[in-house]
């Protein structure tokens, strides 16, 4: 009897152990479950600041701006010089037309920046003539066009900021027209224009202070048609959305154009810049 009971008990224990062994996970299965998945290098997020030209795509941005610049110039004609000083208010009151903006196309480390300024000023005055009932009516206009295309190369870039080397040209055009008329007597028109090109080189620096706020500086210098030309731009920008940035900066542009020993123009423009940047792609 006891022998039969022991046999049954042994059989029951054996069945329980077999069921437990069959339902328990193996050591290798447990190890595989707990081992974290290794990330392949190819799965890591790419560094957008250091992509090669072939790995990247074109990025395009446009930046319209308003340069609230005053003007200080020395004009020399036939060996005689005259000073011209105009505040932004003086210039704005005579503004007839104006376009200012920067476009940038970038792919990898390579980029193309283009800065354009086109301004047209106009003024009309009537001057009384002594002993005459008529007046001298004078209309004057000034067309100013400046185009600066740069080739840029990103020397350094990460989440903290970037450094770009710049090289390009700055094209200037200035044209003036003056119409003087005395009614019932006659009219005289005088036109003059000049254009030239300077080769310039410099750099652009950006420091990301926070994910939305950054500081920036641009500078260049050169010559060619001018004895010397240089500019500096420094300020800050703030990202208000995924595609839009706002910027406030100070800009100063200088050139010394000498056509011959007796004629030339030395000019400085400086003032605050208000701008916005829209990322097209």
DAZI-V522661 format. One record per pair of residues at least 24 apart in sequence whose ideal C-beta (glycine too) atoms are under 10 Angstrom apart, sorted by the first residue. I is the first residue (numbers start at 1). J is the second residue. If there is no record, write none. Layout:
I_J + I_J
//
This chain:
47_157 + 47_158 + 47_159 + 48_108 + 48_157 + 48_158 + 48_159 + 49_108 + 49_109 + 49_154 + 49_156 + 49_157 + 49_158 + 49_159 + 49_160 + 49_161 + 49_162 + 50_108 + 50_109 + 50_154 + 50_156 + 50_157 + 50_158 + 51_107 + 51_108 + 51_109 + 51_154 + 51_157 + 52_107 + 52_108 + 52_109 + 52_110 + 53_107 + 53_108 + 53_109 + 53_110 + 54_107 + 54_108 + 55_107 + 55_108 + 56_106 + 56_107 + 56_108 + 56_109 + 56_110 + 57_106 + 57_107 + 57_108 + 57_281 + 58_105 + 58_106 + 58_107 + 58_108 + 58_110 + 58_111 + 58_280 + 58_281 + 59_104 + 59_105 + 59_106 + 59_107 + 59_108 + 59_111 + 59_279 + 59_280 + 59_281 + 60_103 + 60_104 + 60_105 + 60_106 + 60_107 + 60_278 + 60_279 + 60_280 + 60_281 + 61_102 + 61_103 + 61_104 + 61_105 + 61_106 + 61_113 + 61_243 + 61_245 + 61_277 + 61_278 + 61_279 + 61_280 + 61_281 + 62_101 + 62_102 + 62_103 + 62_104 + 62_276 + 62_277 + 62_278 + 62_279 + 62_280 + 63_100 + 63_101 + 63_102 + 63_103 + 63_104 + 63_113 + 63_115 + 63_237 + 63_245 + 63_247 + 63_275 + 63_276 + 63_277 + 63_278 + 64_99 + 64_100 + 64_101 + 64_102 + 64_103 + 64_274 + 64_275 + 64_276 + 64_277 + 64_278 + 65_100 + 65_101 + 65_102 + 65_115 + 65_117 + 65_247 + 65_249 + 65_251 + 65_273 + 65_274 + 65_275 + 65_276 + 65_277 + 66_92 + 66_98 + 66_100 + 66_271 + 66_272 + 66_273 + 66_274 + 66_275 + 66_276 + 67_98 + 67_100 + 67_117 + 67_119 + 67_233 + 67_249 + 67_251 + 67_253 + 67_269 + 67_270 + 67_271 + 67_272 + 67_273 + 67_274 + 67_275 + 68_92 + 68_251 + 68_270 + 68_271 + 68_272 + 68_273 + 68_274 + 69_100 + 69_117 + 69_119 + 69_251 + 69_252 + 69_253 + 69_268 + 69_269 + 69_270 + 69_271 + 69_272 + 69_273 + 70_268 + 70_269 + 70_270 + 70_271 + 71_144 + 71_267 + 71_268 + 71_269 + 71_270 + 71_271 + 72_254 + 72_266 + 72_267 + 72_268 + 72_269 + 72_270 + 73_255 + 73_265 + 73_266 + 73_267 + 73_268 + 73_269 + 74_256 + 74_264 + 74_265 + 74_266 + 74_267 + 74_268 + 75_263 + 75_264 + 75_265 + 75_266 + 75_267 + 76_257 + 76_258 + 76_259 + 76_260 + 76_261 + 76_262 + 76_263 + 76_264 + 76_265 + 76_266 + 77_192 + 77_259 + 77_262 + 77_263 + 77_264 + 77_265 + 78_262 + 78_263 + 79_261 + 79_262 + 79_263 + 80_262 + 80_263 + 81_264 + 81_266 + 84_265 + 84_267 + 86_121 + 86_269 + 87_271 + 88_269 + 88_270 + 88_271 + 88_272 + 90_121 + 91_119 + 91_121 + 91_142 + 91_269 + 91_271 + 92_121 + 93_121 + 93_123 + 94_119 + 94_120 + 94_121 + 94_122 + 94_123 + 94_124 + 94_140 + 94_141 + 94_142 + 95_119 + 95_120 + 95_121 + 95_122 + 96_120 + 96_121 + 96_122 + 96_123 + 96_141 + 96_142 + 96_143 + 97_121 + 97_122 + 97_143 + 98_144 + 99_145 + 100_146 + 100_273 + 100_275 + 101_275 + 101_276 + 102_148 + 102_150 + 102_218 + 102_275 + 102_277 + 103_149 + 103_280 + 104_150 + 104_152 + 104_277 + 104_279 + 104_280 + 105_152 + 105_280 + 105_281 + 106_152 + 106_154 + 106_164 + 108_153 + 108_154 + 109_152 + 109_153 + 109_154 + 109_155 + 109_156 + 109_157 + 109_164 + 109_165 + 110_151 + 110_152 + 110_153 + 110_154 + 111_150 + 111_151 + 111_152 + 111_153 + 111_154 + 111_164 + 111_166 + 111_204 + 112_149 + 112_150 + 112_151 + 112_152 + 112_168 + 113_148 + 113_149 + 113_150 + 113_151 + 113_152 + 113_164 + 113_166 + 113_168 + 113_204 + 113_218 + 114_147 + 114_148 + 114_149 + 114_150 + 114_168 + 115_146 + 115_147 + 115_148 + 115_149 + 115_150 + 115_168 + 115_170 + 115_218 + 115_231 + 115_233 + 116_145 + 116_146 + 116_147 + 116_148 + 116_149 + 116_171 + 117_144 + 117_145 + 117_146 + 117_147 + 117_148 + 117_172 + 117_253 + 117_269 + 118_143 + 118_144 + 118_145 + 118_146 + 118_147 + 118_173 + 119_143 + 119_144 + 119_145 + 119_146 + 120_144 + 120_145 + 120_175 + 121_176 + 122_177 + 123_178 + 124_179 + 126_181 + 127_180 + 127_182 + 129_182 + 129_185 + 132_182 + 132_183 + 132_184 + 132_185 + 133_183 + 133_184 + 134_181 + 134_182 + 134_183 + 134_184 + 134_185 + 135_181 + 135_182 + 135_183 + 136_180 + 136_181 + 136_182 + 136_183 + 136_185 + 137_179 + 137_180 + 137_181 + 137_182 + 137_183 + 137_187 + 138_178 + 138_179 + 138_180 + 138_181 + 139_177 + 139_178 + 139_179 + 139_180 + 139_181 + 139_189 + 140_176 + 140_177 + 140_178 + 140_179 + 140_180 + 140_190 + 141_175 + 141_176 + 141_177 + 141_178 + 141_179 + 141_191 + 142_174 + 142_175 + 142_176 + 142_177 + 142_178 + 143_173 + 143_174 + 143_175 + 143_176 + 143_177 + 143_193 + 144_172 + 144_173 + 144_174 + 144_175 + 144_176 + 144_269 + 145_171 + 145_172 + 145_173 + 145_174 + 145_175 + 145_195 + 146_170 + 146_171 + 146_172 + 146_173 + 146_174 + 146_253 + 146_255 + 146_269 + 147_171 + 147_172 + 147_173 + 147_197 + 148_172 + 148_198 + 148_200 + 148_220 + 148_231 + 148_253 + 150_200 + 150_201 + 150_202 + 150_204 + 150_218 + 150_220 + 151_201 + 152_203 + 152_204 + 154_204 + 155_203 + 156_205 + 157_206 + 158_208 + 159_208 + 159_211 + 160_206 + 160_207 + 160_208 + 160_209 + 160_214 + 161_205 + 161_206 + 161_207 + 161_208 + 161_209 + 161_214 + 161_215 + 161_216 + 162_204 + 162_205 + 162_206 + 162_207 + 162_208 + 162_214 + 162_216 + 163_203 + 163_204 + 163_205 + 163_206 + 163_207 + 164_202 + 164_203 + 164_204 + 164_205 + 164_206 + 164_218 + 165_201 + 165_202 + 165_203 + 165_204 + 166_200 + 166_201 + 166_202 + 166_203 + 166_204 + 166_218 + 166_219 + 166_220 + 167_199 + 167_200 + 167_201 + 167_202 + 167_203 + 167_220 + 167_222 + 168_198 + 168_199 + 168_200 + 168_201 + 168_202 + 168_220 + 168_222 + 169_197 + 169_198 + 169_199 + 169_200 + 169_222 + 169_224 + 169_225 + 170_196 + 170_197 + 170_198 + 170_199 + 170_200 + 170_220 + 170_222 + 170_223 + 170_224 + 170_225 + 170_226 + 170_229 + 170_230 + 170_231 + 170_253 + 170_255 + 171_195 + 171_196 + 171_197 + 171_198 + 171_225 + 172_196 + 172_197 + 172_198 + 172_225 + 172_226 + 172_229 + 172_255 + 172_257 + 172_265 + 172_267 + 174_257 + 174_265 + 174_267 + 194_225 + 194_257 + 194_259 + 194_263 + 194_265 + 195_225 + 196_224 + 196_225 + 196_226 + 196_229 + 196_255 + 196_257 + 196_259 + 197_222 + 197_224 + 197_225 + 197_226 + 198_222 + 198_223 + 198_224 + 198_225 + 198_226 + 198_227 + 198_228 + 198_229 + 198_230 + 198_255 + 198_257 + 199_223 + 199_224 + 199_225 + 199_229 + 200_224 + 200_226 + 200_229 + 200_230 + 200_231 + 202_230 + 202_231 + 202_232 + 204_233 + 205_234 + 206_237 + 207_236 + 208_237 + 208_239 + 209_236 + 209_238 + 210_238 + 210_239 + 211_239 + 212_237 + 212_238 + 212_239 + 212_240 + 212_245 + 213_237 + 213_238 + 213_239 + 214_238 + 214_239 + 214_245 + 214_247 + 215_249 + 216_247 + 216_249 + 217_249 + 218_249 + 218_251 + 219_252 + 220_253 + 221_254 + 222_255 + 223_255 + 223_256 + 225_255 + 225_257 + 225_258 + 225_259 + 226_254 + 226_255 + 226_256 + 226_257 + 226_258 + 226_264 + 226_265 + 226_266 + 226_267 + 227_255 + 227_256 + 227_257 + 227_258 + 227_264 + 227_266 + 228_254 + 228_255 + 228_256 + 228_257 + 228_266 + 229_253 + 229_254 + 229_255 + 229_256 + 229_257 + 229_267 + 230_254 + 230_255 + 230_256 + 231_255 + 231_269 + 231_270 + 232_270 + 233_273 + 234_273 + 235_272 + 235_273 + 235_274 + 235_275 + 237_275 + 237_276 + 237_277 + 239_277 + 239_279 + 240_276 + 241_278 + 241_279 + 242_279 + 243_277 + 243_278 + 243_279 + 243_280 + 243_281 + 244_276 + 244_277 + 244_278 + 244_279 + 245_275 + 245_276 + 245_277 + 245_278 + 245_279 + 246_274 + 246_275 + 246_276 + 246_277 + 247_273 + 247_274 + 247_275 + 247_276 + 247_277 + 248_272 + 248_273 + 248_274 + 248_275 + 249_273 + 249_274 + 249_275
//
